[in-house]
C-alpha cells in the first residue's frame, strides 16, 4: 500500500516523466514530501502559468509529454492560459493539480475552484480523481491521451484526501483498456488511390504544411512528396524546420506576415496539398477569396479539421507520417505512367513561384546608426546556424524571427502560434534547454513579453539554465503600435513601455546573472558573440529602431494577394 502522493509520483516516473515544472501549495504538500528524496527532478517555477509554458517547451523540443503541477484554486487557474495555448498548438502536456478534500467540494472552501469545470474547454481531456485506486490508471491514461492522435493537454485534478490516503499502486499489466478513445492512424487503400489520381492531375500543385508535420515526425515524407510532385512548399508559423530553407522547392512561411511568393503561390495554385494544417484565419486572410481556383487534398489526424474552414475535395484522416508513407509509395509506383502528363506545367509553375520569391524577398532598409530588428534577426540566424533552439515570445519580434531565422531540422523553433500568449518565450526556452542540454537555446522576447515572464530569472539563476535571452527593445507594445500607426492615425494609446523598463545589466546582476545592452549596429555582432560564448545564462538588451513595422502584412479583412509590402499612408479607423 502507498499514499496517493507516492502513487502519483511513482506513476509519473513510470510513464517516463523526466522533469516536473511546478509550484507547491497547501493541497500538494504531500506530493512535495515525496519529491524531497525521490529521483524524479522537479523545477520550482515562480509562477504557475510559466510551469505550463516550460512543460510545453520540453514537449515541443522532444515530442515527449511535458509535465507541470500546481496546487488548488489560484494555482490551478494560473495554469489555464498555458493549457489553452497547448490545446491550440496541439502540444502534449499533463497538468497535475490539487483539489480540496471531497467533503469540502462545493462548499466554497479555502482555495477551492472548479478546476475540472474550468479546464473542460481548455484541455483535450481532464479528470477529477476521487478514488485513490483509480489514480495510477488515470495517470497512465492521461499520458496516453496527451501524446497520441492529435496531441494536446490533459489535466488531472486530485483531491487532498486521495493524496493523503492509502491505496494500491496498480501494475502496468493490470491497467484497464481505455474505452471510447479510438484513433484512426492508417488511411484506407481507396483513399490513397483517390489522392494519387488527384495529385497527378495537378498542374500547379502547392504544399501547405502545418504543425501536424512536426508532431507526427513526417518532415522527411513531406520533402519526398514535394520532390516527387515538383510542388513548392510553404508552411505555417508552426512549421519551421520541416524543409531546409536552401531547398530548391522551399518558399517560406505564408499568411498575415508571410512571404510574397508564399501568399501568391497559394492564391494562384490549382491544387492545395494541406498537411497537418487547419486553414486558420491568420493563414487564409479573407476566406471567401482564399485560393479561389484550387482544389484541396487535406490530410489530418483530426477528422474535425477536414471541411471545417475550407471544403476538401479529397480528405484523409490519419497519422500524417503513416499516410505519407503509403501515398509516396503509390506515387512512386505510378510516376512513370502518370507523372509525365503535367510535368512541363509543374516545372513552369515552380519557375513562377521561385521568380516571385527572387523578385519579392523579405527586405528592409539597413541603417548605420540604428539596429534594425531585421538586422538583429539576421545576426541571430548567422550565429545559430540552423541548429539552435529558438523560442520566441509574441509580437513583432516573433514575426521578424519567423521571416529571417532558418532551421536545418524540426523541433528547434517554438512559438505560441494559436493563442499568441505574451510571456511564452522565456519559460518555453527554459523547458527546451532542460530537455536538450546539448543544444544552444535562445529566447527572443519583446520588451513587453519579457516583463511578463521576468520572475523566472530567479528560476534560471537557481538552476543555472543556460538560456540566451535576447530582448528586442523598441520601447513599445510593438504589434499594437503598428496597427495604431497604420489604421488609427498614429493614436498611440497605452502602448509605450518607457519609462519604466529596467536597466538590464543591473537587473541581471541582481539575480547573479550576466547582462548587457547594445545600441549600435557596429557593436551588435560582438555583443551577440559574448552572449553565446557565455556557458551559462545571459541577458542581452538590444535597442532597436523604435517605429519599424513588420511587412509584408495582410490587413484585417484582406485577401492574401492584397499584401501591404511597405508602409502606406496612415488612415483613420473607419475611413
C-alpha positions as CSV (number, residue, x, y, z in Angstrom):
1,X,0.0,0.0,0.0
2,X,1.1,3.5,-0.8
3,X,-0.1,7.0,-0.1
4,X,-1.8,8.7,-3.0
5,X,1.0,11.2,-3.2
6,X,3.6,8.4,-3.7
7,X,1.3,6.6,-6.2
8,X,1.2,9.9,-8.2
9,X,5.0,10.4,-8.2
10,X,5.7,6.7,-9.0
11,X,3.2,6.8,-11.8
12,X,4.8,9.9,-13.3
13,X,8.2,8.2,-13.2
14,X,6.7,5.0,-14.7
15,X,5.1,7.0,-17.6
16,X,8.5,8.5,-18.5
17,X,8.3,11.9,-17.0
18,X,11.8,13.4,-16.8
19,X,11.2,16.7,-15.1
20,X,8.2,18.3,-13.4
21,X,7.7,22.1,-13.5
22,X,5.7,23.2,-10.6
23,X,4.8,25.3,-7.6
24,X,3.7,23.8,-4.3
25,X,0.7,24.8,-2.1
26,X,-1.3,23.5,0.8
27,X,-3.1,20.7,-1.0
28,X,0.0,19.4,-2.8
29,X,2.4,19.4,0.2
30,X,2.1,15.6,0.4
31,X,3.4,15.3,-3.1
32,X,6.3,17.6,-2.4
33,X,7.1,15.5,0.6
34,X,7.6,12.6,-1.8
35,X,9.7,14.7,-4.1
36,X,12.0,15.5,-1.2
37,X,14.0,12.3,-1.6
38,X,12.8,11.0,-5.0
39,X,15.0,10.8,-8.1
40,X,12.4,12.5,-10.3
41,X,13.5,16.0,-11.0
42,X,11.4,19.0,-10.0
43,X,11.9,22.6,-11.0
44,X,10.4,25.2,-8.7
45,X,9.0,27.9,-11.0
46,X,8.0,31.4,-9.9
47,X,4.5,31.4,-11.5
48,X,2.2,28.5,-12.4
49,X,1.5,29.9,-15.9
50,X,5.2,29.6,-16.6
51,X,5.2,26.0,-15.4
52,X,2.8,25.2,-18.2
53,X,4.9,27.0,-20.7
54,X,8.0,25.2,-19.5
55,X,6.3,21.9,-19.9
56,X,5.4,23.0,-23.4
57,X,9.0,23.9,-24.2
58,X,10.1,20.5,-23.0
59,X,7.4,18.8,-25.2
60,X,7.9,20.9,-28.3
61,X,11.7,20.2,-28.2
62,X,11.4,16.5,-27.8
63,X,8.0,15.3,-28.8
64,X,7.6,13.8,-25.3
65,X,4.9,14.6,-22.9
66,X,5.7,17.6,-20.7
67,X,4.5,17.8,-17.1
68,X,3.5,20.7,-14.8
69,X,2.0,20.9,-11.4
70,X,0.1,23.3,-9.2
71,X,-2.0,23.4,-6.1
72,X,-5.7,24.0,-5.9
73,X,-7.6,27.3,-6.5
74,X,-5.3,30.0,-7.8
75,X,-2.5,27.6,-8.6
76,X,-4.8,25.7,-10.9
77,X,-6.4,28.7,-12.5
78,X,-2.9,30.2,-13.2
79,X,-2.2,27.1,-15.3
80,X,-5.2,27.7,-17.6
81,X,-3.6,30.1,-20.1
82,X,-0.8,27.6,-20.7
83,X,-3.3,24.8,-21.2
84,X,-5.3,26.7,-23.8
85,X,-2.1,27.6,-25.5
86,X,-1.1,23.9,-25.7
87,X,-4.6,23.0,-26.9
88,X,-4.5,25.4,-29.8
89,X,-1.0,24.4,-30.8
90,X,-1.6,20.6,-30.2
91,X,1.2,20.2,-27.6
92,X,1.3,17.1,-25.3
93,X,1.4,18.1,-21.7
94,X,-0.1,16.6,-18.5
95,X,-1.0,19.1,-15.8
96,X,-1.4,17.8,-12.2
97,X,-3.5,20.0,-9.8
98,X,-4.5,19.5,-6.2
99,X,-8.1,19.9,-5.1
100,X,-9.7,20.4,-1.7
101,X,-10.9,17.3,0.1
102,X,-14.1,15.7,-1.3
103,X,-16.1,16.6,1.8
104,X,-15.4,20.3,1.0
105,X,-16.1,20.4,-2.7
106,X,-18.9,22.8,-3.5
107,X,-18.7,24.5,-0.1
108,X,-16.5,27.4,-1.2
109,X,-13.6,26.1,0.8
110,X,-10.3,27.9,1.1
111,X,-8.5,27.8,-2.3
112,X,-11.4,25.9,-3.9
113,X,-12.1,26.3,-7.6
114,X,-14.0,24.1,-10.0
115,X,-10.8,23.2,-11.8
116,X,-12.5,20.3,-13.6
117,X,-15.2,22.6,-15.0
118,X,-12.9,25.5,-15.7
119,X,-10.5,23.4,-17.8
120,X,-13.0,21.3,-19.7
121,X,-12.8,23.7,-22.6
122,X,-9.0,24.3,-22.1
123,X,-7.9,20.7,-22.5
124,X,-8.1,17.7,-24.7
125,X,-9.4,15.8,-21.7
126,X,-9.5,16.2,-18.0
127,X,-10.1,14.2,-14.8
128,X,-11.2,14.7,-11.2
129,X,-9.7,11.8,-9.2
130,X,-11.8,10.9,-6.1
131,X,-10.8,7.3,-5.6
132,X,-7.2,6.5,-4.8
133,X,-7.4,3.2,-6.5
134,X,-8.1,5.0,-9.8
135,X,-5.0,7.2,-9.6
136,X,-2.4,5.1,-11.3
137,X,-4.8,4.2,-14.0
138,X,-5.7,7.9,-14.6
139,X,-2.1,9.0,-14.9
140,X,-1.5,6.2,-17.4
141,X,-4.5,7.3,-19.5
142,X,-3.5,11.0,-19.2
143,X,-0.1,10.4,-20.7
144,X,-1.5,8.2,-23.5
145,X,-4.3,10.7,-24.4
146,X,-1.9,13.7,-24.3
147,X,0.7,12.1,-26.6
148,X,-1.5,10.1,-29.0
149,X,-3.6,11.1,-32.0
150,X,-3.8,14.9,-32.2
151,X,-1.6,15.8,-29.2
152,X,-2.9,18.1,-26.5
153,X,-3.0,19.0,-22.8
154,X,-4.7,16.7,-20.2
155,X,-5.4,17.9,-16.7
156,X,-5.6,15.6,-13.7
157,X,-7.2,17.2,-10.6
158,X,-6.7,15.2,-7.4
159,X,-8.5,15.7,-4.1
160,X,-6.4,16.1,-1.0
161,X,-7.9,13.0,0.7
162,X,-6.7,10.9,-2.3
163,X,-3.2,12.3,-1.9
164,X,-3.1,11.6,1.8
165,X,-5.0,8.3,1.8
166,X,-3.5,4.9,1.1
167,X,-4.2,2.6,-1.8
168,X,-2.8,0.1,-4.3
169,X,-0.2,1.0,-6.9
170,X,-1.7,-0.7,-10.0
171,X,0.9,-2.7,-12.0
172,X,1.0,-1.6,-15.6
173,X,0.0,-5.0,-16.9
174,X,-3.2,-4.7,-14.9
175,X,-4.4,-1.4,-16.4
176,X,-7.9,-1.4,-17.8
177,X,-8.3,-0.7,-21.6
178,X,-9.2,2.9,-22.3
179,X,-12.8,2.9,-23.6
180,X,-14.3,5.4,-26.1
181,X,-11.0,6.7,-27.4
182,X,-10.3,5.4,-30.8
183,X,-7.5,6.6,-33.1
184,X,-7.6,6.3,-36.9
185,X,-3.9,6.2,-37.9
186,X,-3.8,4.5,-41.3
187,X,-5.7,5.5,-44.4
188,X,-7.9,3.2,-46.5
189,X,-6.3,2.0,-49.7
190,X,-9.1,3.5,-51.7
191,X,-8.4,6.9,-50.1
192,X,-4.8,6.7,-51.1
193,X,-5.7,5.7,-54.7
194,X,-8.1,8.7,-54.9
195,X,-5.3,11.0,-53.7
196,X,-2.8,9.6,-56.1
197,X,-5.1,10.3,-59.1
198,X,-6.0,13.7,-57.7
199,X,-2.3,14.7,-57.4
200,X,-1.2,13.6,-60.8
201,X,-3.9,15.7,-62.3
202,X,-2.4,18.9,-60.8
203,X,-0.6,21.4,-63.0
204,X,0.1,23.9,-60.2
205,X,0.4,21.8,-57.0
206,X,1.3,23.6,-53.8
207,X,2.1,22.1,-50.4
208,X,0.7,24.0,-47.4
209,X,2.1,22.3,-44.3
210,X,1.5,23.0,-40.6
211,X,2.4,21.9,-37.1
212,X,1.0,18.5,-37.7
213,X,4.0,17.7,-39.8
214,X,6.3,18.3,-36.8
215,X,4.0,16.5,-34.3
216,X,3.9,13.3,-36.5
217,X,7.6,13.3,-37.4
218,X,6.6,13.5,-41.0
219,X,9.2,16.0,-42.3
220,X,11.1,13.5,-44.5
221,X,7.9,12.3,-46.0
222,X,6.8,15.9,-46.8
223,X,10.1,16.6,-48.5
224,X,9.8,13.4,-50.5
225,X,6.3,14.3,-51.6
226,X,7.4,17.8,-52.7
227,X,10.3,16.5,-54.7
228,X,8.2,13.7,-56.3
229,X,5.5,16.1,-57.5
230,X,7.7,19.1,-58.1
231,X,5.4,21.0,-55.7
232,X,6.7,24.2,-54.0
233,X,6.3,24.1,-50.2
234,X,5.1,26.8,-47.9
235,X,4.3,26.4,-44.2
236,X,2.5,28.0,-41.2
237,X,4.4,29.7,-38.4
238,X,4.3,26.3,-36.6
239,X,6.1,24.5,-39.5
240,X,9.6,25.8,-39.4
241,X,12.3,23.2,-39.9
242,X,10.4,20.6,-41.9
243,X,12.3,21.6,-45.0
244,X,15.6,23.4,-45.2
245,X,15.4,27.0,-46.4
246,X,18.0,26.3,-49.1
247,X,15.9,23.5,-50.7
248,X,15.0,24.5,-54.3
249,X,11.3,23.9,-53.6
250,X,11.1,25.8,-50.3
251,X,9.2,29.0,-50.4
252,X,8.6,30.5,-46.9
253,X,6.0,31.0,-44.2
254,X,2.7,32.1,-45.6
255,X,-0.1,34.1,-44.0
256,X,-0.6,37.6,-42.5
257,X,3.2,38.2,-42.3
258,X,4.2,35.5,-44.7
259,X,6.3,36.0,-47.8
260,X,5.0,37.4,-51.1
261,X,5.8,34.3,-53.0
262,X,4.2,32.0,-50.4
263,X,0.9,34.0,-50.4
264,X,0.8,34.5,-54.2
265,X,1.6,30.8,-54.7
266,X,-1.4,29.6,-52.7
267,X,-3.6,32.2,-54.3
268,X,-2.7,31.1,-57.9
269,X,-2.2,27.3,-57.4
270,X,-4.7,24.8,-58.8
271,X,-4.2,22.2,-56.1
272,X,-3.5,22.7,-52.4
273,X,-1.9,19.8,-50.5
274,X,-2.8,20.6,-46.9
275,X,-0.7,18.6,-44.5
276,X,-1.4,18.8,-40.7
277,X,-2.7,22.4,-41.1
278,X,-6.1,23.8,-40.2
279,X,-6.8,26.8,-42.5
280,X,-6.9,29.3,-39.7
281,X,-7.6,32.9,-40.2
282,X,-4.0,34.1,-39.9
283,X,-3.2,31.9,-42.9
284,X,-6.2,32.3,-45.1
285,X,-7.0,36.0,-44.8
286,X,-10.4,36.6,-46.2
287,X,-11.6,33.1,-46.5
288,X,-14.0,33.6,-49.4
289,X,-11.1,34.8,-51.6
290,X,-8.5,32.3,-50.4
291,X,-7.1,30.1,-53.2
292,X,-10.2,30.7,-55.3
293,X,-9.3,28.3,-58.1
294,X,-7.7,25.5,-56.1
295,X,-8.9,22.0,-55.4
296,X,-7.9,20.7,-51.9
297,X,-6.3,17.5,-50.6
298,X,-6.4,17.7,-46.8
299,X,-4.7,15.2,-44.6
300,X,-5.0,15.5,-40.8
301,X,-5.1,13.3,-37.7
302,X,-8.2,15.1,-36.5
303,X,-11.4,14.4,-38.5
304,X,-12.9,17.6,-37.1
305,X,-10.4,19.7,-39.2
306,X,-11.5,18.3,-42.5
307,X,-14.0,20.7,-44.1
308,X,-14.1,22.9,-41.0
309,X,-12.8,26.1,-42.7
310,X,-12.2,25.1,-46.3
311,X,-14.0,22.3,-48.1
312,X,-11.7,19.4,-49.1
313,X,-12.1,17.7,-52.5
314,X,-10.2,14.8,-51.0
315,X,-9.9,14.3,-47.2
316,X,-7.9,11.7,-45.5
317,X,-7.9,11.2,-41.7
318,X,-4.8,9.5,-40.3
319,X,-1.4,9.9,-38.9
320,X,0.5,12.1,-41.4
321,X,3.7,10.1,-41.3
322,X,1.9,6.9,-42.0
323,X,-0.4,8.4,-44.6
324,X,2.5,9.9,-46.5
325,X,4.4,6.6,-46.4
326,X,1.6,4.9,-48.3
327,X,0.9,7.9,-50.5
328,X,4.5,8.4,-51.5
329,X,4.9,4.7,-52.3
330,X,2.0,4.7,-54.6
331,X,3.1,8.0,-56.2
332,X,6.5,6.5,-56.9
333,X,4.9,3.3,-58.4
334,X,2.7,5.4,-60.7
335,X,5.1,8.1,-61.6
336,X,6.4,6.6,-64.8
337,X,2.9,6.3,-66.1
338,X,1.2,9.4,-64.7
339,X,4.0,11.8,-64.0
340,X,4.9,13.0,-67.5
341,X,1.4,14.2,-68.3
342,X,1.6,17.5,-66.5
343,X,5.4,17.6,-65.9
344,X,6.1,20.6,-68.1
345,X,3.3,22.6,-66.5
346,X,4.5,21.7,-63.0
347,X,8.1,22.8,-63.9
348,X,6.8,26.1,-65.3
349,X,4.8,26.6,-62.0
350,X,7.9,26.1,-59.9
351,X,9.7,28.7,-62.0
352,X,6.9,31.1,-61.5
353,X,6.8,30.7,-57.7
354,X,10.6,31.0,-57.4
355,X,10.5,34.0,-59.6
356,X,8.1,35.7,-57.1
357,X,10.5,34.7,-54.3
358,X,13.5,36.2,-56.1
359,X,11.7,39.4,-57.0
360,X,10.0,40.0,-53.6
361,X,12.2,38.7,-50.8
362,X,11.9,39.7,-47.2
363,X,13.7,43.0,-47.2
364,X,14.4,46.2,-45.2
365,X,16.4,49.4,-45.4
366,X,19.7,49.0,-43.5
367,X,20.9,51.7,-41.1
368,X,24.4,52.6,-39.9
369,X,23.0,54.4,-36.9
370,X,20.2,52.2,-35.5
371,X,19.9,48.5,-35.1
372,X,17.0,47.4,-37.3
373,X,15.0,44.4,-35.9
374,X,15.5,42.5,-39.2
375,X,19.3,43.0,-38.9
376,X,19.2,41.6,-35.4
377,X,17.4,38.5,-36.6
378,X,19.8,38.1,-39.4
379,X,22.7,38.1,-37.0
380,X,21.0,35.6,-34.6
381,X,20.4,33.4,-37.7
382,X,24.1,33.5,-38.6
383,X,25.2,32.6,-35.1
384,X,22.7,29.8,-34.6
385,X,23.4,28.3,-38.0
386,X,20.1,26.5,-38.1
387,X,21.0,24.2,-35.2
388,X,19.8,26.1,-32.0
389,X,16.5,26.1,-30.1
390,X,14.9,29.4,-30.8
391,X,11.9,30.2,-28.6
392,X,10.1,33.4,-29.4
393,X,7.5,35.4,-27.5
394,X,4.6,37.1,-29.2
395,X,4.6,40.3,-31.2
396,X,6.6,42.0,-33.9
397,X,9.8,40.2,-33.0
398,X,8.0,36.9,-33.3
399,X,7.2,37.6,-37.0
400,X,10.6,39.0,-37.8
401,X,12.2,35.9,-36.3
402,X,9.8,33.7,-38.3
403,X,10.8,35.6,-41.5
404,X,14.6,35.7,-41.0
405,X,15.7,32.8,-38.9
406,X,16.0,29.3,-40.6
407,X,16.3,25.8,-39.3
408,X,18.0,22.7,-40.5
409,X,15.6,20.3,-38.8
410,X,12.3,20.2,-36.9
411,X,11.7,20.9,-33.2
412,X,14.1,23.8,-33.0
413,X,11.6,26.6,-33.4
414,X,9.0,27.3,-30.7
415,X,6.2,29.9,-31.0
416,X,2.8,30.4,-29.3
417,X,1.1,30.5,-32.6
418,X,-2.6,29.8,-32.0
419,X,-3.3,31.6,-28.7
420,X,-0.5,34.1,-29.1
421,X,0.4,34.2,-25.4
422,X,2.8,37.0,-24.4
423,X,5.2,35.7,-21.8
424,X,5.6,32.4,-23.6
425,X,9.1,32.7,-25.0
426,X,11.3,32.7,-21.9
427,X,9.7,29.8,-20.0
428,X,9.4,27.8,-23.2
429,X,13.1,28.3,-23.8
430,X,13.8,27.1,-20.2
431,X,11.9,23.9,-20.8
432,X,13.6,23.4,-24.2
433,X,17.1,24.0,-22.6
434,X,16.4,21.4,-19.9
435,X,15.1,18.9,-22.5
436,X,18.0,19.3,-24.9
437,X,21.1,20.4,-22.9
438,X,23.3,19.6,-25.9
439,X,21.8,22.4,-27.9
440,X,22.2,26.1,-27.6
441,X,18.9,27.7,-26.6
442,X,17.8,31.2,-27.4
443,X,14.8,33.1,-26.0
444,X,13.8,36.1,-28.2
445,X,11.5,38.4,-26.4
446,X,10.0,41.8,-26.9
447,X,10.3,44.3,-24.0
448,X,6.6,43.7,-23.2
449,X,6.6,39.9,-23.2
450,X,9.9,39.7,-21.3
451,X,8.4,41.6,-18.4
452,X,5.5,39.1,-18.2
453,X,8.0,36.3,-17.6
454,X,10.6,38.3,-15.7
455,X,10.2,36.4,-12.3
456,X,11.6,33.3,-14.0
457,X,15.1,34.9,-14.0
458,X,15.1,33.6,-10.4
459,X,14.4,30.0,-11.7
460,X,17.2,30.4,-14.3
461,X,19.6,31.6,-11.6
462,X,18.7,28.9,-9.1
463,X,19.1,26.1,-11.7
464,X,21.8,27.7,-14.0
465,X,19.7,27.1,-17.0
466,X,21.9,28.3,-19.9
467,X,19.3,30.3,-21.9
468,X,20.5,33.2,-24.1
469,X,17.8,35.9,-23.6
470,X,17.7,38.4,-26.4
471,X,15.3,41.3,-25.7
472,X,14.3,43.2,-28.8
473,X,13.6,46.5,-27.1
474,X,11.7,49.2,-29.1
475,X,10.0,50.8,-26.1
476,X,6.5,49.8,-27.3
477,X,4.0,47.0,-27.4
478,X,5.1,46.9,-31.0
479,X,2.5,45.0,-32.9
480,X,-0.4,47.0,-31.3
481,X,1.6,50.2,-32.0
482,X,2.0,49.1,-35.7
483,X,-1.8,48.7,-36.1
484,X,-2.4,52.1,-34.4
485,X,0.1,53.7,-36.8
486,X,-1.4,52.1,-40.0
487,X,-5.1,52.1,-39.2
488,X,-5.7,54.6,-36.3
489,X,-3.7,57.7,-37.4
490,X,-0.8,57.1,-35.0
491,X,-3.1,57.5,-32.0
492,X,-0.7,55.6,-29.8
493,X,-2.9,54.6,-26.9
494,X,-1.4,52.8,-23.9
495,X,1.4,51.1,-25.8
496,X,4.5,52.9,-24.5
497,X,6.8,50.7,-22.4
498,X,9.0,53.6,-21.4
499,X,9.7,55.0,-18.9
500,X,9.8,52.1,-16.5
501,X,11.8,49.4,-18.4
502,X,14.5,48.0,-16.1
503,X,18.2,48.5,-16.5
504,X,19.1,45.1,-17.9
505,X,22.7,44.8,-16.7
506,X,21.7,45.8,-13.2
507,X,18.6,43.5,-13.3
508,X,20.8,40.6,-14.4
509,X,23.3,41.3,-11.7
510,X,20.6,41.4,-9.1
511,X,19.9,37.8,-9.9
512,X,23.6,36.9,-10.1
513,X,23.4,36.7,-13.9
514,X,25.4,38.4,-16.7
515,X,23.8,41.0,-18.9
516,X,24.5,43.8,-21.3
517,X,22.8,46.4,-23.5
518,X,23.7,47.2,-27.1
519,X,22.6,50.3,-29.1
520,X,24.9,50.5,-32.2
521,X,24.8,48.2,-35.3
522,X,28.6,48.1,-35.3
523,X,28.6,46.6,-31.8
524,X,25.8,44.0,-32.2
525,X,27.8,41.1,-33.6
526,X,30.4,41.3,-30.8
527,X,27.7,41.5,-28.1
528,X,25.8,38.6,-29.5
529,X,29.1,36.6,-29.6
530,X,29.7,37.5,-25.9
531,X,26.2,36.2,-25.0
532,X,26.5,33.0,-27.0
533,X,30.1,32.3,-25.7
534,X,29.0,32.5,-22.1
535,X,28.4,28.9,-20.9
536,X,25.6,30.0,-18.6
537,X,22.6,32.2,-19.0
538,X,23.0,35.7,-20.5
539,X,20.6,38.7,-20.9
540,X,21.2,41.0,-23.9
541,X,19.0,44.1,-24.2
542,X,19.1,45.2,-27.9
543,X,17.8,48.7,-28.5
544,X,16.3,48.7,-32.0
545,X,14.6,51.2,-34.3
546,X,11.5,52.4,-32.4
547,X,8.9,52.6,-35.2
548,X,9.8,49.8,-37.5
549,X,6.9,47.8,-38.9
550,X,6.6,44.1,-40.0
551,X,6.0,43.7,-43.7
552,X,4.6,42.1,-45.7
553,X,1.3,42.4,-43.9
554,X,-2.2,41.3,-44.9
555,X,-4.6,43.8,-43.4
556,X,-7.6,42.6,-41.5
557,X,-10.3,41.6,-43.9
558,X,-7.9,41.4,-46.8
559,X,-7.1,38.5,-49.2
560,X,-3.6,37.1,-49.3
561,X,-2.8,38.8,-52.6
562,X,-3.7,42.2,-51.1
563,X,-0.5,42.3,-49.0
564,X,0.9,45.6,-47.8
565,X,4.6,45.4,-48.9
566,X,5.8,48.6,-47.3
567,X,4.5,51.5,-45.2
568,X,1.3,53.0,-46.6
569,X,-0.1,56.4,-45.8
570,X,-1.9,56.0,-42.4
571,X,-5.7,56.3,-42.4
572,X,-8.2,56.9,-39.6
573,X,-10.3,54.0,-38.3
574,X,-13.4,53.6,-40.4
575,X,-12.1,55.5,-43.4
